Amino acid sequence: MRALSRLAVRIPLLIWSFIVVFPLIWMFIGAFKTNAEIFASPWALPQKLNFHNFVSAWSDYSIGSAFANSLFVTLLGTLLCLAFSIPTAYALERLRFKGSEILLNTYLASMMIPSVLGWIPLFFLLLKFNMLDNLWALSLIYAVSHIPFTIFILISFMGNVPKELEEAAAIDGMTPYGILFKIVTPLVKSGIITASILNAISFWNEYFMALILLQEDSKNTLGVAMDLLKTNAQYESAWGVLFAGLCIAVIPVIIFYSIFQRHIVKGMTEGAIK
């Protein structure tokens, strides 16, 4: 009976894993094939490894510059989000002041508002301040848009830090900022890593705000560049180049997630204790 129950669980998981992984494998295989090989036999293995598609996608279709732009906005947006969220989460969790509950509920409620409702007002706001087509402004928008989510995660971790540690540090003469950055922040490292990973993946894959707020092709992020490459591939039959571009966009996420997968699981588990 136990063996049958295990099979009943594992077989659907294996089928689902195959459904998810097979398109990725097909994409990687297609990236090394010429257009003639793709049209002749889409499911066959390439006759030889052809790296021309990757070179063409990187240089001819500006995937290289888009990769650098996405890397910039992802790193900067993640760092800015942490810089804003860590002190805010600590203040809302530890410093009880008039209206703190209302402020916290406002942050949490803002997570339920669809981001699409703010795209048009945000466009005209940036237009007024002459901040359109600016990667720095896009990074700031990414950071601000994920502050409520990051606060939601960090508060659960900060609530598990013993207050006695902070009181002892205060007695020793440590300032509130010292307590935050030297005592509390190291103890909630798992939460910070978890929030950073989830935010970074979201920023890396973001498409619509980059499409609306960036105008010059040289400043396109990977999402926008891949959409343009898809259109070109459709009319130029550059399917191998399209697969190569997709591999360039997907590989960093796969590597990043594989390295930090344990931290994500650990962080989400620890954060669920409260």
C-alpha contacts under 8 A as a table, 3 or more apart, distances in Angstrom:
res1	aa1	res2	aa2	distance
1	M	4	L	5.08
1	M	5	S	6.15
2	R	5	S	5.11
2	R	6	R	6.24
3	A	6	R	5.12
3	A	7	L	6.24
4	L	7	L	5.05
4	L	8	A	6.10
5	S	8	A	4.99
5	S	9	V	6.43
6	R	9	V	5.20
6	R	10	R	6.02
7	L	10	R	5.00
7	L	11	I	5.67
8	A	11	I	5.89
8	A	12	P	7.10
9	V	12	P	6.13
9	V	13	L	6.65
10	R	13	L	5.03
10	R	14	L	6.01
11	I	14	L	5.09
11	I	15	I	6.18
12	P	15	I	5.05
12	P	16	W	6.05
13	L	16	W	5.06
13	L	17	S	5.99
14	L	17	S	4.99
14	L	18	F	6.16
15	I	18	F	5.16
15	I	19	I	6.31
16	W	19	I	5.05
16	W	20	V	6.28
17	S	20	V	5.15
17	S	21	V	5.94
18	F	21	V	5.17
18	F	22	F	5.62
19	I	22	F	5.72
19	I	23	P	7.41
20	V	23	P	6.60
20	V	24	L	7.50
21	V	24	L	5.31
21	V	25	I	6.31
22	F	25	I	5.08
22	F	26	W	6.13
23	P	26	W	5.01
23	P	27	M	6.04
24	L	27	M	4.98
24	L	28	F	6.27
25	I	28	F	5.18
25	I	29	I	6.20
26	W	29	I	5.11
26	W	30	G	6.08
26	W	43	W	7.30
27	M	30	G	5.12
27	M	31	A	6.26
27	M	243	F	5.57
27	M	244	A	7.94
27	M	246	L	7.70
27	M	247	C	7.31
28	F	31	A	5.19
28	F	32	F	7.12
28	F	243	F	6.91
28	F	244	A	7.39
28	F	247	C	6.50
29	I	32	F	5.75
29	I	33	K	6.94
29	I	45	L	6.50
29	I	46	P	6.91
30	G	33	K	5.18
30	G	38	I	6.81
30	G	42	P	7.56
30	G	46	P	7.65
30	G	239	W	7.99
30	G	240	G	5.85
30	G	243	F	6.01
30	G	244	A	7.74
31	A	50	N	7.93
31	A	53	N	6.50
31	A	54	F	7.48
31	A	240	G	5.01
31	A	241	V	6.63
31	A	242	L	7.55
31	A	243	F	4.69
31	A	244	A	4.47
31	A	247	C	7.47
32	F	46	P	6.40
32	F	48	K	7.60
32	F	49	L	5.33
32	F	50	N	4.68
32	F	51	F	6.17
32	F	53	N	6.92
32	F	240	G	6.96
32	F	244	A	7.55
33	K	37	E	5.90
33	K	38	I	6.36
33	K	46	P	5.21
33	K	47	Q	7.67
33	K	48	K	7.73
33	K	49	L	7.25
33	K	50	N	6.16
33	K	240	G	6.11
34	T	37	E	5.23
34	T	38	I	6.30
34	T	50	N	7.40
34	T	53	N	7.96
34	T	240	G	6.05
35	N	38	I	5.02
35	N	39	F	6.22
35	N	237	S	7.21
35	N	238	A	6.86
35	N	239	W	6.45
35	N	240	G	6.03
36	A	39	F	5.34
36	A	40	A	5.96
37	E	40	A	5.02
37	E	41	S	5.90
37	E	42	P	7.03
37	E	46	P	7.14
38	I	41	S	5.52
38	I	42	P	4.56
38	I	43	W	7.87
38	I	239	W	7.84
38	I	240	G	7.57
39	F	42	P	5.99
41	S	44	A	5.50
46	P	49	L	6.62
50	N	53	N	6.94
51	F	54	F	5.43
51	F	55	V	6.56
52	H	55	V	5.09
52	H	56	S	6.01
53	N	56	S	5.11
53	N	57	A	6.04
53	N	240	G	5.86
53	N	241	V	4.55
53	N	244	A	5.82
54	F	57	A	5.14
54	F	58	W	6.00
54	F	241	V	6.51
54	F	244	A	5.15
54	F	245	G	6.80
54	F	248	I	7.94
55	V	58	W	5.16
55	V	59	S	6.13
55	V	60	D	7.77
56	S	59	S	5.43
56	S	60	D	5.01
56	S	61	Y	6.69
56	S	241	V	6.63
57	A	60	D	5.78
57	A	61	Y	5.01
57	A	62	S	6.78
57	A	63	I	5.79
57	A	64	G	7.80
57	A	241	V	5.50
57	A	242	L	7.28
57	A	244	A	6.64
57	A	245	G	5.63
58	W	61	Y	6.23
58	W	62	S	5.69
58	W	63	I	4.56
58	W	64	G	4.58
58	W	65	S	7.94
58	W	245	G	7.43
59	S	62	S	5.22
59	S	63	I	6.63
59	S	64	G	6.23
60	D	63	I	8.00
61	Y	225	A	7.94
61	Y	229	L	6.72
62	S	65	S	5.54
62	S	66	A	6.33
62	S	218	S	7.86
62	S	225	A	7.33
63	I	66	A	4.97
63	I	67	F	5.89
63	I	222	L	6.85
63	I	225	A	6.45
63	I	226	M	7.63
63	I	245	G	6.85
64	G	67	F	5.07
64	G	68	A	6.44
65	S	68	A	5.08
65	S	69	N	6.21
65	S	218	S	6.92
65	S	219	K	7.66
65	S	220	N	7.91
66	A	69	N	4.98
66	A	70	S	6.10
66	A	218	S	7.47
66	A	219	K	6.86
66	A	220	N	5.45
66	A	221	T	4.57
66	A	222	L	4.94
66	A	225	A	6.38
67	F	70	S	5.21
67	F	71	L	6.11
67	F	221	T	6.63
67	F	222	L	5.69
67	F	249	A	7.57
68	A	71	L	5.05
68	A	72	F	6.15
69	N	72	F	5.08
69	N	73	V	6.28
69	N	135	L	7.54
69	N	219	K	6.50
69	N	220	N	6.89
69	N	221	T	5.43
69	N	222	L	7.65
70	S	73	V	5.32
70	S	74	T	5.88
70	S	203	F	7.93
70	S	204	W	5.99
70	S	221	T	4.92
70	S	222	L	6.00
71	L	74	T	5.17
71	L	75	L	6.10
71	L	204	W	7.30
72	F	75	L	5.44
72	F	76	L	6.02
73	V	76	L	5.20
73	V	77	G	5.54
73	V	135	L	6.49
73	V	136	W	7.21
73	V	138	L	6.96
73	V	139	S	4.80
73	V	203	F	7.42
74	T	77	G	5.22
74	T	78	T	6.00
74	T	139	S	7.09
74	T	200	A	5.60
74	T	203	F	5.34
74	T	204	W	5.77
75	L	78	T	5.25
75	L	79	L	6.23
75	L	200	A	7.15
76	L	79	L	5.21
76	L	80	L	6.05
76	L	139	S	6.01
76	L	140	L	7.95
77	G	80	L	5.18
77	G	81	C	5.99
77	G	139	S	4.48
77	G	140	L	5.99
77	G	141	I	7.80
77	G	142	Y	5.65
77	G	143	A	4.71
77	G	200	A	7.88
77	G	203	F	7.54
78	T	81	C	5.14
78	T	82	L	6.33
78	T	143	A	6.28
78	T	196	S	6.11
78	T	199	N	6.37
78	T	200	A	5.98
79	L	82	L	5.21
79	L	83	A	6.16
79	L	143	A	7.93
80	L	83	A	4.95
80	L	84	F	6.21
80	L	140	L	7.01
80	L	143	A	5.71
81	C	84	F	5.29
81	C	85	S	5.90
81	C	142	Y	7.93
81	C	143	A	4.30
81	C	144	V	6.40
81	C	146	H	6.82
81	C	147	I	5.94
81	C	150	T	7.66
82	L	85	S	5.04
82	L	86	I	5.71
82	L	147	I	7.98
82	L	150	T	7.65
82	L	192	I	7.71
82	L	196	S	7.57
83	A	86	I	6.05
83	A	87	P	7.30
84	F	87	P	6.44
84	F	88	T	6.54
84	F	147	I	7.15
85	S	88	T	5.07
85	S	89	A	5.81
85	S	147	I	5.69
85	S	148	P	7.91
85	S	150	T	6.32
85	S	151	I	5.62
86	I	89	A	5.28
86	I	90	Y	6.22
86	I	151	I	7.23
86	I	154	L	7.21
86	I	185	T	7.98
87	P	90	Y	5.12
87	P	91	A	6.11
87	P	180	L	7.55
88	T	91	A	5.14
88	T	92	L	6.17
88	T	151	I	7.27
89	A	92	L	5.20
89	A	93	E	6.05
89	A	151	I	5.16
89	A	152	F	7.86
89	A	154	L	6.30
89	A	155	I	5.55
89	A	158	M	7.96
90	Y	93	E	5.14
90	Y	94	R	5.77
90	Y	95	L	7.40
90	Y	155	I	7.08
90	Y	158	M	6.93
90	Y	180	L	7.43
91	A	94	R	5.45
91	A	95	L	4.89
91	A	96	R	7.61
92	L	95	L	5.94
92	L	96	R	6.83
92	L	100	S	6.10
92	L	101	E	7.75
92	L	104	L	6.64
92	L	155	I	7.91
93	E	96	R	7.36
93	E	155	I	6.17
93	E	158	M	7.07
93	E	159	G	6.65
96	R	100	S	6.28
97	F	100	S	5.45
98	K	101	E	7.95
99	G	102	I	5.13
99	G	103	L	6.11
100	S	103	L	5.02
100	S	104	L	6.10
101	E	104	L	5.09
101	E	105	N	6.09
102	I	105	N	5.13
102	I	106	T	6.05
103	L	106	T	5.00
103	L	107	Y	6.33
104	L	107	Y	5.14
104	L	108	L	6.29
105	N	108	L	5.03
105	N	109	A	5.86
106	T	109	A	5.04
106	T	110	S	6.11
107	Y	110	S	5.26
107	Y	111	M	7.03
107	Y	148	P	5.14
108	L	111	M	5.52
108	L	112	M	7.64
108	L	148	P	5.94
108	L	149	F	7.53
108	L	152	F	6.96
109	A	112	M	5.55
109	A	113	I	7.34
110	S	113	I	5.34
110	S	148	P	7.00
111	M	114	P	7.85
111	M	148	P	6.31
111	M	149	F	6.76
113	I	117	L	7.76
114	P	117	L	5.98
115	S	118	G	5.63
115	S	119	W	7.00
116	V	119	W	5.43
117	L	120	I	7.28
118	G	121	P	5.54
118	G	122	L	5.81
119	W	122	L	5.11
119	W	123	F	6.06
119	W	209	M	7.20
119	W	212	I	7.90
120	I	123	F	5.07
120	I	124	F	6.50
121	P	124	F	5.34
121	P	125	L	6.08
122	L	125	L	4.97
122	L	126	L	6.14
123	F	126	L	5.37
123	F	127	L	6.10
123	F	132	L	7.57
123	F	212	I	7.45
123	F	213	L	6.59
124	F	127	L	4.81
124	F	128	K	6.09
125	L	128	K	5.19
125	L	129	F	6.52
126	L	129	F	5.15
126	L	130	N	5.94
126	L	131	M	4.86
126	L	132	L	5.50
127	L	130	N	4.98
127	L	131	M	6.06
127	L	132	L	5.69
128	K	131	M	7.71
131	M	134	N	5.84
131	M	137	A	6.35
132	L	137	A	7.53
132	L	213	L	5.66
132	L	214	L	6.50
132	L	215	Q	7.82
133	D	213	L	5.71
133	D	214	L	4.12
133	D	215	Q	5.42
133	D	216	E	6.80
133	D	219	K	7.44
134	N	137	A	5.31
134	N	138	L	6.33
134	N	213	L	7.79
134	N	214	L	6.74
134	N	219	K	7.96
135	L	138	L	4.95
135	L	139	S	6.13
135	L	214	L	7.82
135	L	219	K	7.24
136	W	139	S	5.13
136	W	140	L	6.31
137	A	140	L	5.03
137	A	141	I	6.22
138	L	141	I	5.06
138	L	142	Y	6.19
138	L	209	M	7.90
138	L	210	A	7.21
138	L	213	L	7.36
139	S	142	Y	5.08
139	S	143	A	6.20
140	L	143	A	5.06
140	L	144	V	6.15
141	I	144	V	5.18
141	I	145	S	5.98
142	Y	145	S	5.27
142	Y	146	H	6.52
142	Y	203	F	6.75
143	A	146	H	5.50
143	A	147	I	6.41
144	V	147	I	5.25
145	S	148	P	7.38
146	H	149	F	5.37
146	H	150	T	6.19
146	H	199	N	7.13
147	I	150	T	5.12
147	I	151	I	6.02
148	P	151	I	5.12
148	P	152	F	6.08
149	F	152	F	5.04
149	F	153	I	6.49
150	T	153	I	5.23
150	T	154	L	6.14
150	T	195	A	5.75
151	I	154	L	5.09
151	I	155	I	5.87
152	F	155	I	5.63
152	F	156	S	6.94
153	I	156	S	5.70
153	I	157	F	7.01
153	I	191	G	6.54
153	I	195	A	6.78
153	I	271	G	6.93
154	L	157	F	5.23
154	L	158	M	6.12
154	L	188	V	7.48
154	L	191	G	5.76
154	L	192	I	6.86
154	L	195	A	7.83
155	I	158	M	5.06
155	I	159	G	6.00
156	S	159	G	5.39
156	S	160	N	6.98
156	S	271	G	5.36
156	S	272	A	7.33
156	S	273	I	7.98
156	S	274	K	6.07
157	F	160	N	5.45
157	F	161	V	7.05
157	F	188	V	5.78
157	F	191	G	6.23
157	F	270	E	7.35
157	F	271	G	5.50
157	F	274	K	7.88
158	M	161	V	5.32
158	M	184	V	7.15
158	M	188	V	6.44
159	G	162	P	7.90
159	G	274	K	7.34
160	N	274	K	7.04
161	V	165	L	7.96
161	V	184	V	7.08
161	V	187	L	7.15
161	V	188	V	7.92
162	P	165	L	5.87
162	P	166	E	7.49
163	K	166	E	5.26
163	K	167	E	6.25
164	E	167	E	4.95
164	E	168	A	6.02
165	L	168	A	5.20
165	L	169	A	6.25
165	L	183	I	7.64
166	E	169	A	5.08
166	E	170	A	6.12
166	E	179	I	6.28
166	E	183	I	7.18
166	E	184	V	7.89
167	E	170	A	5.02
167	E	171	I	6.20
168	A	171	I	5.11
168	A	172	D	6.36
169	A	172	D	5.07
169	A	173	G	6.58
169	A	174	M	5.54
169	A	179	I	6.69
170	A	173	G	5.12
170	A	174	M	5.00
170	A	175	T	6.69
170	A	176	P	7.58
170	A	179	I	7.47
171	I	174	M	7.33
174	M	178	G	5.79
174	M	179	I	6.34
175	T	178	G	5.01
175	T	179	I	6.22
176	P	179	I	5.02
176	P	180	L	6.19
177	Y	180	L	5.03
177	Y	181	F	6.14
178	G	181	F	5.33
178	G	182	K	5.43
178	G	183	I	7.31
179	I	182	K	5.46
179	I	183	I	5.02
179	I	184	V	6.34
180	L	183	I	5.79
180	L	184	V	4.96
180	L	185	T	5.97
181	F	184	V	6.16
181	F	185	T	5.11
181	F	186	P	7.36
182	K	185	T	6.35
182	K	186	P	6.66
183	I	186	P	6.13
183	I	187	L	6.75
184	V	187	L	5.27
184	V	188	V	6.42
185	T	188	V	5.31
185	T	189	K	6.31
186	P	189	K	5.22
187	L	190	S	7.89
188	V	191	G	5.39
188	V	192	I	6.41
189	K	192	I	5.04
189	K	193	I	6.10
190	S	193	I	5.19
190	S	194	T	6.12
190	S	263	H	6.65
190	S	266	K	7.18
190	S	267	G	5.02
191	G	194	T	5.05
191	G	195	A	6.11
191	G	267	G	5.34
191	G	268	M	7.66
191	G	271	G	7.05
192	I	195	A	5.26
192	I	196	S	5.99
193	I	196	S	5.06
193	I	197	I	6.10
193	I	263	H	6.93
193	I	264	I	7.50
193	I	267	G	7.59
194	T	197	I	5.33
194	T	198	L	6.32
194	T	263	H	6.42
194	T	264	I	5.00
194	T	267	G	5.58
194	T	268	M	7.21
195	A	198	L	5.31
195	A	199	N	5.99
196	S	199	N	5.15
196	S	200	A	5.90
197	I	200	A	5.13
197	I	201	I	6.22
197	I	257	Y	7.85
197	I	260	F	7.70
197	I	264	I	7.58
198	L	201	I	5.37
198	L	202	S	6.27
199	N	202	S	5.07
199	N	203	F	6.12
200	A	203	F	5.11
200	A	204	W	6.03
201	I	204	W	5.10
201	I	205	N	6.27
201	I	253	V	6.79
202	S	205	N	5.34
202	S	206	E	6.02
203	F	206	E	5.16
204	W	222	L	7.75
205	N	222	L	7.72
205	N	223	G	6.33
206	E	209	M	7.18
206	E	210	A	7.15
206	E	223	G	6.49
207	Y	210	A	5.45
207	Y	211	L	6.10
207	Y	221	T	7.88
207	Y	223	G	4.97
207	Y	224	V	6.11
208	F	211	L	5.00
208	F	212	I	6.22
209	M	212	I	5.10
209	M	213	L	5.87
210	A	213	L	5.35
210	A	214	L	5.52
210	A	220	N	7.17
210	A	221	T	6.74
210	A	223	G	7.96
210	A	224	V	7.05
211	L	214	L	5.81
211	L	215	Q	7.55
211	L	220	N	7.72
211	L	224	V	6.04
212	I	215	Q	7.55
214	L	219	K	6.63
214	L	220	N	6.59
215	Q	219	K	7.44
215	Q	220	N	7.72
216	E	219	K	5.57
216	E	220	N	6.91
217	D	220	N	5.30
220	N	223	G	7.92
220	N	224	V	5.86
220	N	225	A	5.98
221	T	224	V	5.60
221	T	225	A	6.12
222	L	225	A	4.97
222	L	226	M	5.84
222	L	249	A	6.81
223	G	226	M	5.30
223	G	227	D	6.40
224	V	227	D	5.13
224	V	228	L	6.42
225	A	228	L	5.13
225	A	229	L	6.13
226	M	229	L	4.86
226	M	230	K	6.02
226	M	242	L	7.85
226	M	245	G	6.97
226	M	246	L	7.32
227	D	230	K	5.06
227	D	231	T	6.45
228	L	231	T	5.16
228	L	232	N	6.28
229	L	232	N	5.01
229	L	233	A	5.94
229	L	242	L	6.37
229	L	245	G	7.96
230	K	233	A	5.07
230	K	234	Q	6.24
230	K	242	L	6.33
231	T	234	Q	5.20
231	T	235	Y	6.74
232	N	235	Y	5.39
232	N	236	E	5.70
232	N	237	S	7.75
232	N	238	A	7.23
233	A	236	E	5.08
233	A	237	S	5.01
233	A	238	A	4.31
233	A	239	W	5.53
233	A	241	V	7.55
233	A	242	L	6.34
234	Q	237	S	5.65
234	Q	238	A	7.17
234	Q	239	W	7.59
235	Y	238	A	7.99
238	A	241	V	5.33
238	A	242	L	6.32
239	W	242	L	4.91
239	W	243	F	6.26
240	G	243	F	5.16
240	G	244	A	6.20
241	V	244	A	4.96
241	V	245	G	6.12
242	L	245	G	5.07
242	L	246	L	6.23
243	F	246	L	5.05
243	F	247	C	6.24
244	A	247	C	5.04
244	A	248	I	6.30
245	G	248	I	5.06
245	G	249	A	6.31
246	L	249	A	5.08
246	L	250	V	6.03
247	C	250	V	5.09
247	C	251	I	5.71
248	I	251	I	5.70
248	I	252	P	7.35
249	A	252	P	6.67
249	A	253	V	7.60
250	V	253	V	5.44
250	V	254	I	6.32
251	I	254	I	5.12
251	I	255	I	6.12
252	P	255	I	5.17
252	P	256	F	5.87
253	V	256	F	5.03
253	V	257	Y	5.92
254	I	257	Y	5.26
254	I	258	S	5.98
255	I	258	S	5.10
255	I	259	I	6.20
256	F	259	I	5.37
256	F	260	F	6.33
257	Y	260	F	5.26
257	Y	261	Q	5.37
258	S	261	Q	5.33
259	I	262	R	7.66
260	F	263	H	5.20
260	F	264	I	6.42
261	Q	264	I	5.15
261	Q	265	V	6.38
262	R	265	V	5.20
262	R	266	K	5.93
263	H	266	K	4.99
263	H	267	G	5.74
264	I	267	G	5.10
264	I	268	M	6.05
265	V	268	M	5.29
265	V	269	T	6.07
266	K	269	T	5.16
266	K	270	E	6.07
267	G	270	E	5.20
267	G	271	G	5.95
268	M	271	G	5.09
268	M	272	A	6.21
269	T	272	A	5.23
269	T	273	I	6.95
270	E	273	I	5.57
271	G	274	K	6.58
